[in-house]
Amino acid sequence: MYRGEVRVVVDEQDDLFSTRVALQAHRPAEGCITVQPTPASALPAALAHDVLYALGKRLAPASGAADALLDSVKAAWLAAAAWSVAEGIRHVVLLRAHLLTTRRVEQLLAWRDMAGIHLTLVWQAAPRRIPPALAPLMHRVSSREQFEAVLSGPGPVPAYPAYSPGPGSPGGRRGCTTPEPSCAGGSGTGRVFLGGCDGGLGRGRPSC
């Protein structure tokens, strides 16, 4: 499966230009969204819901259970992956990445693998707490022009991840019809929130 590039843009001074440039990059019709994590949210699925909000989507709860799905990490991330693919999202800019826990960074990278998107994390603080896995991906910026140059840098990203066509799937339907590692619970970061996606997201909803 295709994996999009990951970049960490470090704005150590937390200048206003980085937030403005990131928000101006939010153009869903052109395949780019900007995600703003909810501050101090303890809900396990909070970041997945933030992604859905950026996509203009909501994960509707079951009847009579208003909060039933708010803590459903798997359902929320499956929905985020499905809608990212369905909407043709190729690039995601995430603000305030320095506030994310290690667990949420893992979830974010697993979603990136699942949806095949290019991910830009905006780290608006000193870089000393950047996880070791992300440290080699740092790009320091100190001006609006530098940040814009990073966002517009090369990096071909397809409109959707390239799954192999499975049996009974002429034309290569975009779905988990073959056991992909990050889809079927095998090796890969997809296991962070995906135990398997053979059941999709439920009747009438797009599968992953």
N, C-alpha and C positions, 0 to 999 in steps of 0.2 A: 504494500500500500504506500501511496505517496505520503511523505511527511513534509509539511511546510517548514520554512526557515524560522528560527527564533532569534530575535535580537533584543537586547536590553539597553535602552537608552537611559543614561544616567544624567540627571539634572540635579547636581548636588546642592545647588542654591535654591531649588524649588521656585524658579522664576515663573512669572505668569505666562511667559511666551510658550512654555512647554504645554501647559493646559490648553491655551488658545489654539495652538497648532493641532494638538490631538483632537480637540472638539471639531475643528474645521475639517479634519480628515473623515469625519463621520458622513459617509455618502453610501448608504446601503444599495442604492440603485446602481452604483459603480463597483459594488463588491467589497466595500470597506465599511466597517463599523467601529465605533469607539465605545468601550465599556468603562463605566465608572462604578467600582465596587462600593457596595453599601458600607458606610463606616461602622465599625464596632458591632457588626452583626454576628451573633453566635450561632445562627442557623447553619447546619452542615451543608445545606444546598444553596446558601445565599448567593455564592458567586455564579452558580448556574442560572439562577433567576435574574441576576444582573445581566448576564449574557442575553437571556431571553428578552428582557426589557429593551436592550439595545437593538434587538432584532424587531422590536415592535410586537412581540408575542407574549402570551401568558400561558402558564400551565394551569389549566382549569381544574379545580378540585372536584372530587366526586360529590354527588348530591348529598346534602346533609352532613358533609365533613369539610367544613370551610378550610381547615388547616391541615387536612390529611396529607396533602402532597408537598407541603412546604418543607418538610424534613426528609422527603424522599430523594436522596442524593442520586440514585440510579435513574429514576424517572426524569428528574430535572436535567441531568446531563445528556440523557438520550434525546430528550426534546431539543436541547440546545444543539446537539450534533445534527439531528434531523433537519431542523429549520435552517441551520447554517448551510447545509448542502442544498436544501430546497430553494433557498434564496440566492444561491450562487455567491456566497460570501467567500472571498479569497484572502482577505487581509483583516486582521483584528488588532486594534490598538487598545491597550489596557492601561489606564491611569492608576497612579498610587500603588504600583506593584510592590513597593517596599512595605506596605501594610499587610500583605498576604502571608498567611501561615505556610509552613512547609507543606502541609497537607493540601492546601488549596493550590499551591504551585503545582503539585503533582496532579491534581485534578485537571488543572488548566492544560498541562502538557499532554495528558491523556486525551482530553477533548481535541486538542490540536492534532494529535495522531488520527483520531477518529474522523474528524471533519476535513482533514487535509488542508488546513489554512496556514497562512503566513502570520506569525504572531510577533507583535512589537510590544514589549513591556516597558512602561515608562517608570523608572525608579527615581522618585523625587526626594532623595535624601542621600546622605553619604553612603558609598558603596560597600562599607565594611561588613554589612550583614547579607550581602548577596550570596545565595547558596552556591557552593563550589561548582555545581553542574552548570550554573548560568554565568559564572565569572568570565569564562573565555569569550562570551558573547557580548561583552560590554562595549558600548559606544558612548563616550563622554561628549556632552554638548554644553556650550555656554552661550549660544545665541540662537535666535529664531532661524536664521539661515542654515545653521548646522543641523538643527532638528529637521527642518524641511528636507535637507539633502539626504538625511538618513531615511526618512519616510519614503522618499522617491527613488531610493537606491534600487539597483537591479535585483531581481529575484523572481523568476517565472513561477507562477502558482496557478494550477488548473482551477477551473470553476468548481470541480468536485473531485473527491478522491477516486482513484481508479481501482475498483474492486474487480476481481476476476469473475466472469460469468459462471454461474453454477448450473447444475443439471436442471433442465426445464426452464431455463432462463435465456431464451433466444435474444440476441442483440446485446447481451450484457446488462441486465437490469441493475440499477444502482441499489443494491441491497446486500444483506449478509447471507448470501446463498451458499457460500463456501466458507470453511473454517479459517478465517483470518485470525492471526494471533491476538491482535488487540480487540477483536470483535467477539471471539468465542471463548475468552477466558483463558487462553494459553499464555505463552510468554509475551511480554510487551507491556507498556504502560497502560494499555486499555483496561487491565484488570483493576486498576484503582477504583473505577466506578462501574465497569461493565462486566457483569457476570456472563453475558451472552446476549445477543440481540436477534436471535432467530424468531422471537415473537414480536419484533418491532415495537411500536409504541401503543399498540392497541388498535382495535378495529377502526378503520376510517382515518387513521393518522399516518403520516409518512413514516416508513421504516428507516432505520439508520443506514 
